[in-house]
Amino acid sequence: MLGLKFRRQHVLHGFIVDFCCLHECIVIELEGDVHDSIERQGYDRARSEFLTAAGFRVIRVRNKDVTREHLEAVLRNVLRTHP
C-alpha cells in the first residue's frame, strides 16, 4: 500500500499491533465493537500514548471503515502532515 511494507500482528514494545510499518514508524490498529467499552478505551488510549512516546504514529480505524481507498487516504494524510 503506497509502497510501504507493513508487518501484520507485529510485537512492538511488548504489544501486539495489528499492522506496523517500521520504516515510517506507523502503527495501524483495527477496532471492532470490543473497543467500545470504557475499560477498553482507557487501555487503548494508554497503549497509543506509550507507542506515540516511543516515536510511532498510531492510526485507529474502525473495522467498518477498512477499505483500500480509505486506508490509502489516511496514510497519505499522515505522511503529508508528519514527514
C-alpha positions as CSV (number, residue, x, y, z in Angstrom):
1,M,0.0,0.0,0.0
2,L,1.6,3.2,-1.2
3,G,4.9,1.3,-1.5
4,L,5.0,0.9,2.3
5,K,5.8,-2.5,3.8
6,F,3.6,-3.4,6.7
7,R,4.0,-6.3,9.2
8,R,0.9,-8.0,10.4
9,Q,0.4,-8.9,14.1
10,H,3.8,-7.4,15.0
11,V,5.2,-7.3,18.5
12,L,6.2,-3.8,19.3
13,H,7.4,-2.8,22.8
14,G,5.6,-5.7,24.3
15,F,2.3,-5.0,22.5
16,I,0.9,-6.9,19.5
17,V,-0.2,-4.3,17.0
18,D,-2.4,-5.1,14.0
19,F,-0.1,-3.6,11.4
20,C,3.2,-1.8,11.6
21,C,5.4,-0.1,9.1
22,L,8.8,0.1,10.8
23,H,10.4,2.3,8.1
24,E,7.8,5.1,8.6
25,C,7.1,4.3,12.3
26,I,3.3,3.9,11.6
27,V,1.0,1.6,13.6
28,I,-2.5,0.8,12.3
29,E,-4.9,-0.6,14.8
30,L,-8.3,-2.0,13.6
31,E,-11.1,-1.5,16.0
32,G,-14.3,-3.6,16.3
33,D,-17.1,-3.4,18.8
34,V,-14.8,-4.8,21.6
35,H,-13.1,-1.4,21.7
36,D,-16.3,0.4,22.6
37,S,-16.2,-0.4,26.3
38,I,-15.0,2.3,28.7
39,E,-12.3,0.0,30.1
40,R,-11.0,-0.9,26.6
41,Q,-11.0,2.7,25.5
42,G,-8.8,3.6,28.5
43,Y,-6.4,0.7,27.7
44,D,-6.3,1.6,24.0
45,R,-5.6,5.3,24.9
46,A,-2.7,4.3,27.3
47,R,-1.3,2.0,24.7
48,S,-1.4,4.6,22.0
49,E,0.2,7.2,24.3
50,F,3.0,4.7,25.0
51,L,3.6,3.9,21.4
52,T,3.5,7.6,20.4
53,A,6.1,8.4,23.1
54,A,8.2,5.6,21.6
55,G,8.1,7.5,18.2
56,F,5.2,5.8,16.4
57,R,2.2,7.4,14.8
58,V,-0.8,5.3,15.8
59,I,-3.8,5.2,13.4
60,R,-7.0,3.7,14.6
61,V,-9.5,2.6,12.0
62,R,-13.0,1.1,12.7
63,N,-13.5,-2.3,11.0
64,K,-16.4,-1.0,9.1
65,D,-14.2,1.7,7.5
66,V,-11.5,-0.6,6.3
67,T,-11.2,-0.3,2.5
68,R,-8.1,0.1,0.5
69,E,-9.1,3.6,-0.6
70,H,-9.8,4.8,3.0
71,L,-6.5,3.4,4.3
72,E,-4.6,4.9,1.5
73,A,-6.2,8.3,2.1
74,V,-5.4,8.1,5.8
75,L,-1.8,7.1,5.1
76,R,-1.4,9.9,2.6
77,N,-2.6,12.4,5.1
78,V,-0.3,11.0,7.9
79,L,2.7,11.1,5.6
80,R,1.9,14.6,4.4
81,T,1.4,16.1,7.8
82,H,4.2,14.2,9.6
83,P,7.2,13.9,7.2
